[in-house]
Amino acid sequence: MRNYIVVLSLVLGINWATAQVQSTEQMPQFPECENEVRENQEACFYNTIQTFFFQNFKVPQEIVSSNYKGNIYAVFEVDTIGKFKTLYIDAVSSSLKEETQRVFDALPKVKPATYSGRPTFAKYTIKIGIPLEEPTLFGTKSNVIVQDKTNSVLIDNKKELTEFEDVAKNYKPFENLQYKSNLNVAFTHLNYANFDALLNQVGSNNHTATKPYSYAEVAKYYDFEAVNQQLMKQKDGWWGRKIFNENLIAIQGEKYWFTMNPIFDFRGGKDLDSEISNTFVNTRGVQIQGALGEKLTFTTSIYESQGRFADYYNAYSETLAPSGGNPAIIPGIGIAKRFKDDAYDFPMAEANLKYKPNEFIDLQLGYGRNFIGDGYRSLLQSDATSPYPFFKINTSFWKIKYTNTYMWLKDVRPEVTVDGAYASKYMASHYLSYNLTKRLNIGLFESVVWSNTNDRGFDVNFVNPIIFYRAVEFSSSSRAGNAVLGATAKYKWNNQINFYSQFLLDEFAIGDVREQNQSWRNKFGYQIGAKYYDAFQIKNLTLQVEYNQVRPYVYSHSNPLTNYAHNNISMGHQWGANFRELVGIARYQKGRYYGEARLIYGQRGFDFNDGTDNFNYGGNIYLDYDENRPFDTGVGIAQGNKTNVMIADLQLGYLVNPVTNMRLFGNFMYRNFDPTAQTASTVQSTTTWISIGLRSDLFNWYFDY
């Protein structure tokens, strides 16, 4: 029977002290405990309750007559006016339950627990031993069984160890330790907008390009717990608190804690220009986060999803279809199976295990995505792909942060699939960020992709974290890998305005540059952008403008297997190559309400592939750049089937639970896709897509293709 109370406690998110999101600054207080020092408040509270039960509990006669020996477990709550309320009683008989309830009803009101000076709920458990024994001081070992450890005497079946019950004595009030831990903050642009301005104050010595951040990095500038307290809703019932304020399950013990929350993404909508009846996403999942000690943190998320999208997104997903018969790859998610006749089933999982041995280094073993940059897009390393395994080393000291990431990627095209197994490829990157002044940050980036040719595996030539990949690539052979270089810069004009940029270099021919002949070999891209915080003195209004352009043939390679991609999507900008793009974003938040407007205009260059013109114009990064080029000079952005793309996206919503980042939202998207010539893969289309939903906002899901 005692197992049932443990299970119930897990389901309800109750620990020995409290499952509240907030820690209680002050325990509930009996009058006799008010003069105790803070360190003794907890012991005094428990001792008073135990003593009250010993003095007032009357064991029913039938229990006495049966010589019953056992325990009663009770889960109870002290509400905001100091009244005791039982939530669950586990006992062998109804008479014991009734007597337990009677004693609880007889307990006097106490001074309630408080948080930030305000009364709050607190939950506890108590064990009552039958027959009654005079209580010992809380925290001391009572009824200790002296166990024979030599295995030389006959085992006594009447004796039981108390280790299992003692675990509960180590439970503590849940104190939201994740807000100060090295756990990663879920990276979404909406989520990071909450503290972006504070991280970018003039004079801060941090590094904002490498994402995701840890809570500890952000907590120096942004008080997560104080902000959540401001957003807290006054909810008396258990369901109200769990839905709007708290983790579903939150347990904290001696030097460990963990939380468990459901993941939902329920949305329905309509593509008004489509014949399909509706669009939908139906995602269920679970997220577990925790820490063992101060150095080891972990998080894992599992998603099970089905969905159908607007026509353009369905069509694009199916152009990414992998070998083996599955119909599509959902961008940012992964391979999808067919669901019903025109929808998809797309499971996903993410995980991160982080170990921080000292204040300078953290080591991460993950399955997910990474992002480098201060903009909406990244040309160097984006999070638009589906998750992948990686190992990351972050080293921070002085004015420097150095990030090494080693990734295991897949090429899922039929051309490289052997016996049903997708081709393996690998990627390693270095990013060095340096705060040159209190306003100026610069960064250097290099990355290399190589394949498993000749059972090469993860090439040790690229493991060294401080080596130059270009030199290693050249020494291994010119086709040993596909290396790219990059640079970043950010300048803080003041606390409200900063500018950022990226430059990506895939290949560069000095001779061609001098001749100014727009050679195909000059493969590079760049980004420039600006952010305006508290725009026009309106608190929490952020305006952002960004321009990106990438020349043809960037990210591709002479061996398509070693291109800069994973699961048929670019590891850099999600549009691949041969494009220019202008992005404007406005975000505003007031309390739990928020809005985001995004306007994108771009020009992309696609291939015709119409039987007459089958040239490679440099937009498809899965083609060999040495084959079927239409010309070697005079190469320009958006060459080929020039296509104008315009996307307007508006989202309005309400943050249901700030702890789990659950959002209720409505979304409107308008997309116009206008190619010069219509082909099998480039069809002129206009999309008006509306949807509403409830979503756990834990990763960026991009629909602006």
Secondary structure, DSSP 8 states (H G I E B T S, - for coil): -HHHHHHHHHHHT--SS---SS--SB--B-GGGTTS-GGGHHHHHHHHHHHHHHHH----HHHHHTT--EEEEEEEEE-TTS-EEEEEEE-SSHHHHHHHHHHHHHS---B--EETTEE--EEEEEEEEES------TTS--S-----SSS-S---TT----HHHHHHHT------GGGGSS-B----HHHHTTTHHHHT-TT-----SEES-BHHHHHTT--HHHHHHHH-----SHHHHHHHTS-SEEEEETTEEEEEEEEEEEEEEEETTSSSS-EEEEEEEEEEEEEETTTEEEEEEEEEEEEE--HHHHHHHHHT--TTS--EEETTTEEEEEETTTEEE--EEEEEEEE--SSSEEEEEEEE--EESSSSS-SSB-S-S--EEEEEEEEEETTEEEEEEEEEEEE--GGG-BTTB-EEEEEEEEEEEEE-SSSEEEEEEEEEEEE-GGG--S-GGGT-TTS-HHHHHHHH-TTS-EEEEEEEEEEESSSSEEEEEEEEEEE--HHHHHHT---TT-EEEEEEEEEETTGGG-TTEEEEEEEEEE-TTTT--SSGGGSSEETTEESS-TT-SSEEEEEEEEEEEETTEEEEEEEEEEEEEE---SSS-----S--TTS-TTSS-S-SSS--TT-SEEEEEEEEEEEEEEEEETTTTEEEEEEEEEEEEEESS--SS---EEEEEEEEEEEE--S------
